[in-house]
Amino acid sequence: MFYTCQVIDRAARTPSGRVGPEVLYAAREILDNEGPDGFTVRAIAHRANVAPMAIYNHFEGVNGVLEALWIEGFEKFLTALTFETGDSDDDLLHAALAYRSFALENRGLYTVMFMHRFRGFQPSIAAAHLAAQTYETLVANIERCQQSGLFPDASASDAAQVVWSACHGYVSLELLGINFAIDRDAAFELLLATLRDGFR
């Protein structure tokens, strides 16, 4: 009987190659549905149906999971923000709309990237560099807009910071459930139009 139980227990273990993806999927689900307060090794392991030690073996603990989510998030974010069609004004508009769509569709990742500072977590230099690339992409877009007369009296970096702050502020309120606009899509587009016209 003891031997049979041991075989069943061993068969129930998650194969090593699937531990990483299943842990990250579980971590995103916790952040999406419960927020950062429920984000612990024990909770992730329970949802992923793995032993807590598997998370330490694969990620060296919760900070390794956060690093993986940070990288995943900024890789997707960089792709979402990158538009270069030859129409810089249109590219900037689509990048801003993509910013909001990314945040709403990836609540957990956005939380790790921008909404919550997890105690003891510090992204690696490579991960921080990846994050900086998203800002540089926006600055490059602003510089292209300046060639067509938009943002004439501001540095590209300052204009990018203002645009980023406005987008982040809007979607953060939306994620926190305190956006009272009657039509949230229309209100966001009004925000973007106000920024554009104000810089002109």
Backbone hydrogen bonds, N-H to C=O, Kabsch-Sander energy under -0.5 kcal/mol:
donor,donor_aa,acceptor,acceptor_aa,energy
5,C,1,M,-2.2
6,Q,2,F,-2.0
7,V,3,Y,-1.9
8,I,4,T,-2.2
9,D,5,C,-2.5
10,R,6,Q,-2.2
11,A,7,V,-2.1
12,A,8,I,-1.4
13,R,9,D,-0.5
13,R,10,R,-0.9
18,R,15,P,-1.8
19,V,15,P,-0.8
19,V,16,S,-0.9
20,G,16,S,-0.6
22,E,18,R,-2.1
23,V,19,V,-2.6
24,L,20,G,-2.4
25,Y,21,P,-2.3
26,A,22,E,-2.3
27,A,23,V,-2.5
28,R,24,L,-2.4
29,E,25,Y,-2.1
30,I,26,A,-2.2
31,L,27,A,-2.2
32,D,28,R,-2.9
33,N,29,E,-2.5
34,E,30,I,-3.0
35,G,30,I,-1.2
38,G,35,G,-1.0
39,F,36,P,-1.6
40,T,38,G,-1.3
44,I,40,T,-2.6
45,A,41,V,-2.9
46,H,42,R,-2.3
47,R,43,A,-2.3
48,A,44,I,-2.5
49,N,45,A,-1.0
50,V,45,A,-2.3
54,A,51,A,-1.7
55,I,51,A,-0.8
55,I,52,P,-0.9
56,Y,52,P,-1.3
57,N,53,M,-2.5
58,H,54,A,-2.3
59,F,55,I,-2.6
60,E,56,Y,-1.3
61,G,55,I,-1.2
64,G,61,G,-0.6
65,V,61,G,-1.3
66,L,62,V,-2.3
67,E,63,N,-2.2
68,A,64,G,-2.0
69,L,65,V,-2.3
70,W,66,L,-2.7
71,I,67,E,-2.5
72,E,68,A,-2.4
73,G,69,L,-2.9
74,F,70,W,-2.6
75,E,71,I,-2.3
76,K,72,E,-2.1
77,F,73,G,-2.6
78,L,74,F,-2.5
79,T,75,E,-1.7
80,A,76,K,-2.3
81,L,77,F,-2.1
82,T,78,L,-0.8
82,T,79,T,-0.6
83,F,81,L,-0.9
88,S,86,G,-0.7
91,D,87,D,-2.5
92,L,88,S,-2.3
93,L,89,D,-1.9
94,H,90,D,-2.5
95,A,91,D,-2.4
96,A,92,L,-2.3
97,L,93,L,-2.3
98,A,94,H,-2.4
99,Y,95,A,-2.0
100,R,96,A,-1.7
101,S,97,L,-2.2
102,F,98,A,-2.7
103,A,99,Y,-2.1
104,L,100,R,-2.4
105,E,101,S,-2.2
106,N,102,F,-1.6
110,Y,106,N,-2.9
111,T,107,R,-2.1
112,V,108,G,-1.8
113,M,109,L,-2.4
114,F,110,Y,-2.9
115,M,110,Y,-1.2
115,M,111,T,-0.6
116,H,111,T,-1.7
118,F,116,H,-0.8
121,F,118,F,-2.1
122,Q,120,G,-0.5
128,A,124,S,-2.6
129,H,125,I,-2.2
130,L,126,A,-1.9
131,A,127,A,-1.9
132,A,128,A,-2.1
133,Q,129,H,-1.4
134,T,130,L,-0.8
134,T,131,A,-0.9
135,Y,131,A,-1.0
136,E,132,A,-2.4
137,T,133,Q,-2.0
138,L,134,T,-1.5
139,V,135,Y,-2.5
140,A,136,E,-2.4
141,N,137,T,-1.7
142,I,138,L,-2.4
143,E,139,V,-2.5
144,R,140,A,-1.8
145,C,141,N,-2.0
146,Q,142,I,-2.2
147,Q,143,E,-1.0
148,S,144,R,-0.5
148,S,145,C,-1.3
149,G,146,Q,-1.3
150,L,145,C,-2.0
154,A,151,F,-0.9
159,A,155,S,-2.6
160,A,156,A,-2.4
161,Q,157,S,-2.1
162,V,158,D,-2.0
163,V,159,A,-2.5
164,W,160,A,-2.8
165,S,161,Q,-2.5
166,A,162,V,-2.3
167,C,163,V,-2.3
168,H,164,W,-2.9
169,G,165,S,-2.7
170,Y,166,A,-2.1
171,V,167,C,-2.5
172,S,168,H,-2.5
173,L,169,G,-2.0
174,E,170,Y,-1.8
175,L,171,V,-2.9
176,L,172,S,-2.0
177,G,174,E,-1.1
178,I,173,L,-2.8
180,F,178,I,-0.7
184,R,182,I,-0.5
187,A,183,D,-2.5
188,F,184,R,-2.1
189,E,185,D,-2.1
190,L,186,A,-2.1
191,L,187,A,-2.1
192,L,188,F,-2.1
193,A,189,E,-2.3
194,T,190,L,-2.5
195,L,191,L,-2.1
196,R,192,L,-2.5
197,D,193,A,-2.8
198,G,194,T,-2.3
199,F,195,L,-2.3
200,R,196,R,-1.2
